[in-house]
Amino acid sequence: MYYVPDGTKQCGYYECKKCGNRFLSLQTMTRIPCPDCASEVDYEIGPDETLADVTDTAVLLQKIEGEEEVAKMDALLSLAITGGDFNWI
């Protein structure tokens, strides 16, 4: 699978509020750092910001449970990365 390892039974479906990227993660917390935006974090925060607001930009949309459901969601999200070649699904 593309986002999570084969055999994963539970994962989180996230959307980054900063870049709009949607991805799967083994974590299921409400907010986590976006893998794409994490490398570009500006740790110089202002007086109205907290470090969590700057780093944890991805919000949990849905908790995916069940090995088949995780595999389906991973395959669907991977279509954009593979260029739409859905013959391998």
QUISUL-V589899 format. One line per field, one symbol per residue. ss: DSSP state (A for helix, B for strand, O for the rest). psi: psi as a letter, one per 40 degrees, with the letter a starting at -180 (. if undefined). A space follows every 10 residues. Layout:
BEGIN
ss->???
psi->???
END
This chain:
BEGIN
ss->OOOOOOOOOB BBBBBBOOOO OBBBBOOOOO BBOOOOOAAA OOOOOOOOOO AAAAAOOBBB BBBBBOAAAA AAAAAAAAAA AOOOOAAAO
psi->iddiiieheh iihihhedee hhiiidifid hiihddedee hhegiideii dddddgehhh dihhihdddd dddddddedd deeegede.
END
